[in-house]
């Protein structure tokens, strides 16, 4: 059974969290681990959000 990816809005929030220096380090580490678990890298997570935002705007 294929694993379903989290919604792009949630991934975008996680990406915002790991860029925010005011967030505690342990939370940044956990979100980074989740992103790498789902996408393999932070860069691929950004690509996922970008592609899905484009598709959402296109569908509107």
Residue frames as qw, qx, qy, qz and C-alpha x, y, z in Angstrom:
[[0.000, 0.888, 0.459, 0.000, 0.00, 0.00, 0.00],
 [0.419, 0.487, -0.016, 0.766, 1.43, 3.36, -1.03],
 [0.328, -0.470, -0.435, 0.695, 2.11, 5.97, 1.62],
 [0.137, 0.865, 0.389, 0.287, 0.07, 9.13, 1.31],
 [0.401, 0.201, -0.181, 0.875, 1.92, 12.44, 1.55],
 [0.104, -0.598, -0.505, 0.614, 0.78, 15.12, 3.99],
 [0.308, 0.876, 0.366, 0.062, -1.07, 18.11, 2.53],
 [0.535, 0.468, -0.012, 0.704, 1.13, 20.78, 0.91],
 [0.235, -0.829, 0.014, -0.507, -0.06, 23.40, 3.44],
 [0.815, -0.573, 0.074, 0.039, 1.27, 21.27, 6.31],
 [0.824, 0.094, 0.075, 0.554, 4.59, 20.73, 4.56],
 [0.240, 0.709, 0.026, 0.662, 4.85, 24.47, 3.94],
 [0.523, -0.799, 0.051, -0.292, 4.27, 25.07, 7.66],
 [0.897, -0.324, 0.098, 0.284, 6.99, 22.57, 8.59],
 [0.645, 0.385, 0.071, 0.656, 9.38, 24.27, 6.17],
 [0.084, -0.826, 0.010, -0.557, 8.58, 27.64, 7.78],
 [0.753, -0.655, 0.040, -0.056, 9.21, 26.15, 11.23],
 [0.874, -0.125, 0.083, 0.463, 12.68, 24.85, 10.37],
 [0.441, 0.531, 0.070, 0.720, 13.66, 28.30, 9.02],
 [0.309, -0.848, -0.087, -0.422, 12.51, 30.20, 12.12],
 [0.429, 0.336, -0.619, 0.566, 15.36, 30.84, 14.61],
 [0.385, -0.383, 0.357, -0.760, 12.84, 31.50, 17.41],
 [0.912, -0.123, -0.219, -0.323, 11.56, 27.91, 17.33],
 [0.619, -0.572, 0.535, -0.053, 13.21, 25.55, 19.85],
 [0.155, 0.534, -0.781, -0.285, 15.91, 23.39, 18.30],
 [0.327, 0.008, 0.938, -0.112, 14.25, 20.09, 19.25],
 [0.569, 0.585, 0.423, -0.393, 11.13, 21.07, 17.27],
 [0.370, 0.736, -0.406, -0.395, 13.25, 22.07, 14.26],
 [0.078, -0.363, 0.922, 0.108, 15.01, 18.69, 14.43],
 [0.471, 0.252, 0.808, -0.248, 11.73, 16.78, 14.61],
 [0.557, 0.706, 0.162, -0.406, 10.22, 18.63, 11.64],
 [0.211, 0.669, -0.639, -0.315, 13.45, 18.14, 9.68],
 [0.265, -0.140, 0.954, -0.012, 13.28, 14.39, 10.39],
 [0.549, 0.478, 0.602, -0.330, 9.66, 14.27, 9.24],
 [0.453, 0.769, -0.167, -0.419, 10.42, 16.17, 6.05],
 [0.096, 0.536, -0.812, -0.210, 13.35, 13.87, 5.26],
 [0.434, 0.070, 0.881, -0.176, 11.21, 10.82, 6.05],
 [0.576, 0.609, 0.447, -0.313, 8.51, 11.85, 3.57],
 [0.510, 0.846, -0.053, -0.147, 10.67, 13.45, 0.87],
 [0.893, 0.123, -0.004, 0.434, 14.27, 12.34, 1.34],
 [0.448, 0.016, -0.072, 0.891, 15.52, 15.94, 1.53],
 [0.027, 0.635, 0.337, -0.694, 14.42, 19.46, 2.38],
 [0.072, 0.324, -0.458, -0.824, 14.89, 20.49, -1.25],
 [0.147, -0.215, -0.882, -0.393, 12.41, 17.87, -2.44],
 [0.070, -0.602, -0.694, 0.389, 9.91, 19.05, 0.17],
 [0.058, 0.554, -0.022, -0.830, 10.19, 22.58, -1.24],
 [0.121, 0.110, -0.721, -0.673, 9.67, 21.20, -4.75],
 [0.086, -0.413, -0.907, -0.005, 6.55, 19.32, -3.59],
 [0.008, 0.668, 0.440, -0.600, 5.05, 22.51, -2.13],
 [0.070, 0.457, -0.320, -0.827, 5.91, 24.55, -5.22],
 [0.109, -0.049, -0.854, -0.506, 4.44, 21.98, -7.61],
 [0.101, -0.516, -0.845, 0.098, 1.26, 21.60, -5.59],
 [0.030, 0.627, 0.241, -0.741, 0.74, 25.34, -5.18],
 [0.109, 0.280, -0.541, -0.785, 1.09, 25.68, -8.94],
 [0.144, -0.241, -0.914, -0.292, -1.43, 22.89, -9.51],
 [0.052, -0.592, -0.672, 0.442, -3.82, 24.44, -7.00],
 [0.083, 0.560, -0.030, -0.824, -3.64, 27.87, -8.66],
 [0.120, 0.132, -0.738, -0.651, -4.03, 26.27, -12.06],
 [0.108, -0.368, -0.922, -0.063, -7.14, 24.37, -10.92],
 [0.021, 0.524, 0.485, -0.700, -8.82, 27.47, -9.47]]
